């Protein structure tokens, strides 16, 4: 049984609090904050802003701002106050005592959204682990509902308080989930090793949340992944196999969207899922081409990629939603060597998708072929072609003049040489 915390089906009235701190090097975005609240199903009734040099140790905000929040809560009969900041457990408790309503910080808000979005057994385990780790330090609120997990009466030892019992149950639950997720990670590792052995390349879609990854994934793979214009519409990873011209089979993986200051506990809990991106042969970094702060979003995604050791992987930038630009022309941007580095597309209208597939084909590592070929004496031109592309590993001349070549080269180069000679591979292969 999961320990997801009860939340209403319809929106709770919420007062939002955003404070600009002079001590912050990267302040949170108030617009994104409101989108997060809406994505969680909240009903914002007031948005209170302010500025401070640094947070107050007791309430995070000053006493004057606290009074302003209290007046707003009473006037709107709000059930919840949400801060666009991470609060310490003591700050949450002090605020709840003063405001007489629930108080949630940014991490708790994101965890709640993830809890609502999780669909698979693995996704639910990952979210529950992150929730428990975050809330274990807030046990003094009273976790009597946890008794249901292990029967309550009879579970406490001599002299053990309710709080100590709750903490022990939470620790046991965390250990259980970590063991289960360890098994999931092993299964994913086996799947990845299987794909490596079969030489099927993997392309992972990563990017800031709501950049259009799932729409693009559906357009490429003809899948039916849930799509919505909201933050974290996709949580559980989805993988599809697609046959690309000149490449062959490719596995495409849709991943959870990133966000600024993604809580470390979520990164840790979702490591098994995010490792799909870390082990990819190519990353498609999707971004909203029409977003005002797309440059900042790119940096934030790169921070998460660095955390999961995926920042050095080959990456193709994909500027999505070009249909929202004044000059909506799909194109491929190439570097000085002619290698595709960015593609401009619209997943919604389908414009530029053929260009994207072309760029993916060029960026994926070519499948290497290792074969032994038997050439006739008159096929010297064919022999020269293999030597010309440095594909010959070894050569042996038979007594009858036949030439045995051991070759190793990209599959695309092999078929190009054979096509020019009007031959099929089975005409030459010996082993």
ChimeraX attribute file (.defattr): number of C-alpha atoms within 10 A of each C-alpha:
attribute: neighborCount
match mode: 1-to-1
recipient: residues
	/A:1	5
	/A:2	11
	/A:3	18
	/A:4	14
	/A:5	10
	/A:6	7
	/A:7	12
	/A:8	8
	/A:9	7
	/A:10	10
	/A:11	14
	/A:12	18
	/A:13	19
	/A:14	25
	/A:15	25
	/A:16	23
	/A:17	21
	/A:18	21
	/A:19	22
	/A:20	19
	/A:21	16
	/A:22	13
	/A:23	11
	/A:24	10
	/A:25	7
	/A:26	10
	/A:27	16
	/A:28	18
	/A:29	12
	/A:30	17
	/A:31	8
	/A:32	14
	/A:33	21
	/A:34	18
	/A:35	14
	/A:36	20
	/A:37	24
	/A:38	16
	/A:39	22
	/A:40	25
	/A:41	19
	/A:42	21
	/A:43	19
	/A:44	19
	/A:45	16
	/A:46	17
	/A:47	15
	/A:48	14
	/A:49	13
	/A:50	12
	/A:51	14
	/A:52	14
	/A:53	11
	/A:54	14
	/A:55	18
	/A:56	12
	/A:57	12
	/A:58	15
	/A:59	20
	/A:60	23
	/A:61	22
	/A:62	15
	/A:63	12
	/A:64	9
	/A:65	18
	/A:66	16
	/A:67	14
	/A:68	11
	/A:69	22
	/A:70	19
	/A:71	13
	/A:72	19
	/A:73	22
	/A:74	13
	/A:75	10
	/A:76	13
	/A:77	14
	/A:78	20
	/A:79	16
	/A:80	21
	/A:81	24
	/A:82	22
	/A:83	22
	/A:84	24
	/A:85	20
	/A:86	16
	/A:87	20
	/A:88	16
	/A:89	18
	/A:90	16
	/A:91	18
	/A:92	21
	/A:93	19
	/A:94	16
	/A:95	22
	/A:96	18
	/A:97	12
	/A:98	12
	/A:99	20
	/A:100	14
	/A:101	17
	/A:102	16
	/A:103	22
	/A:104	22
	/A:105	18
	/A:106	21
	/A:107	22
	/A:108	21
	/A:109	21
	/A:110	22
	/A:111	20
	/A:112	23
	/A:113	21
	/A:114	27
	/A:115	22
	/A:116	18
	/A:117	19
	/A:118	19
	/A:119	13
	/A:120	12
	/A:121	9
	/A:122	20
	/A:123	21
	/A:124	20
	/A:125	23
	/A:126	27
	/A:127	27
	/A:128	25
	/A:129	27
	/A:130	25
	/A:131	25
	/A:132	19
	/A:133	17
	/A:134	17
	/A:135	15
	/A:136	17
	/A:137	13
	/A:138	16
	/A:139	16
	/A:140	16
	/A:141	13
	/A:142	11
	/A:143	16
	/A:144	13
	/A:145	11
	/A:146	16
	/A:147	16
	/A:148	11
	/A:149	13
	/A:150	10
	/A:151	9
	/A:152	15
	/A:153	8
	/A:154	7
	/A:155	12
	/A:156	16
	/A:157	9
	/A:158	6
	/A:159	7
	/A:160	11
	/A:161	11
	/A:162	16
	/A:163	15
	/A:164	15
	/A:165	19
	/A:166	23
	/A:167	18
	/A:168	13
	/A:169	18
	/A:170	22
	/A:171	15
	/A:172	12
	/A:173	18
	/A:174	20
	/A:175	13
	/A:176	14
	/A:177	18
	/A:178	16
	/A:179	12
	/A:180	14
	/A:181	21
	/A:182	13
	/A:183	13
	/A:184	15
	/A:185	17
	/A:186	12
	/A:187	13
	/A:188	16
	/A:189	16
	/A:190	12
	/A:191	12
	/A:192	19
	/A:193	12
	/A:194	12
	/A:195	15
	/A:196	13
	/A:197	9
	/A:198	9
	/A:199	14
	/A:200	18
	/A:201	22
	/A:202	25
	/A:203	23
	/A:204	25
	/A:205	26
	/A:206	27
	/A:207	30
	/A:208	26
	/A:209	24
	/A:210	23
	/A:211	27
	/A:212	24
	/A:213	28
	/A:214	26
	/A:215	22
	/A:216	25
	/A:217	23
	/A:218	18
	/A:219	17
	/A:220	18
	/A:221	17
	/A:222	12
	/A:223	15
	/A:224	11
	/A:225	17
	/A:226	11
	/A:227	16
	/A:228	13
	/A:229	11
	/A:230	15
	/A:231	22
	/A:232	24
	/A:233	23
	/A:234	24
	/A:235	24
	/A:236	21
	/A:237	16
	/A:238	17
	/A:239	17
	/A:240	16
	/A:241	14
	/A:242	14
	/A:243	11
	/A:244	13
	/A:245	10
	/A:246	13
	/A:247	19
	/A:248	13
	/A:249	15
	/A:250	20
	/A:251	18
	/A:252	23
	/A:253	23
	/A:254	26
	/A:255	25
	/A:256	24
	/A:257	23
	/A:258	24
	/A:259	19
	/A:260	19
	/A:261	15
	/A:262	17
	/A:263	18
	/A:264	13
	/A:265	19
	/A:266	20
	/A:267	18
	/A:268	16
	/A:269	23
	/A:270	22
	/A:271	18
	/A:272	22
	/A:273	23
	/A:274	21
	/A:275	19
	/A:276	22
	/A:277	26
	/A:278	22
	/A:279	18
	/A:280	22
	/A:281	20
	/A:282	22
	/A:283	28
	/A:284	26
	/A:285	22
	/A:286	27
	/A:287	26
	/A:288	25
	/A:289	21
	/A:290	16
	/A:291	15
	/A:292	9
	/A:293	10
	/A:294	16
	/A:295	12
	/A:296	13
	/A:297	21
	/A:298	18
	/A:299	13
	/A:300	19
	/A:301	24
	/A:302	20
	/A:303	18
	/A:304	21
	/A:305	21
	/A:306	13
	/A:307	14
	/A:308	17
	/A:309	14
	/A:310	21
	/A:311	16
	/A:312	10
	/A:313	15
	/A:314	15
	/A:315	23
	/A:316	20
	/A:317	20
	/A:318	26
	/A:319	24
	/A:320	28
	/A:321	25
	/A:322	22
	/A:323	20
	/A:324	13
	/A:325	11
	/A:326	8
	/A:327	8
	/A:328	14
	/A:329	13
	/A:330	21
	/A:331	16
	/A:332	18
	/A:333	14
	/A:334	13
	/A:335	9
	/A:336	6
	/A:337	6
	/A:338	8
	/A:339	13
	/A:340	21
	/A:341	17
	/A:342	21
	/A:343	25
	/A:344	25
	/A:345	27
	/A:346	25
	/A:347	23
	/A:348	15
	/A:349	12
	/A:350	16
	/A:351	20
	/A:352	20
	/A:353	20
	/A:354	13
	/A:355	16
	/A:356	23
	/A:357	15
	/A:358	18
	/A:359	20
	/A:360	22
	/A:361	18
	/A:362	14
	/A:363	18
	/A:364	17
	/A:365	14
	/A:366	18
	/A:367	15
	/A:368	14
	/A:369	14
	/A:370	15
	/A:371	17
	/A:372	18
	/A:373	19
	/A:374	20
	/A:375	19
	/A:376	14
	/A:377	14
	/A:378	11
	/A:379	13
	/A:380	11
	/A:381	11
	/A:382	16
	/A:383	19
	/A:384	12
	/A:385	17
	/A:386	20
	/A:387	14
	/A:388	10
	/A:389	12
	/A:390	12
	/A:391	19
	/A:392	20
	/A:393	15
	/A:394	11
	/A:395	15
	/A:396	12
	/A:397	13
	/A:398	11
	/A:399	7
	/A:400	8
	/A:401	12
	/A:402	15
	/A:403	20
	/A:404	20
	/A:405	24
	/A:406	19
	/A:407	19
	/A:408	18
	/A:409	19
	/A:410	14
	/A:411	15
	/A:412	14
	/A:413	17
	/A:414	19
	/A:415	15
	/A:416	11
	/A:417	15
	/A:418	16
	/A:419	12
	/A:420	10
	/A:421	13
	/A:422	8
	/A:423	12
	/A:424	11
	/A:425	13
	/A:426	8
	/A:427	11
	/A:428	17
	/A:429	14
	/A:430	13
	/A:431	9
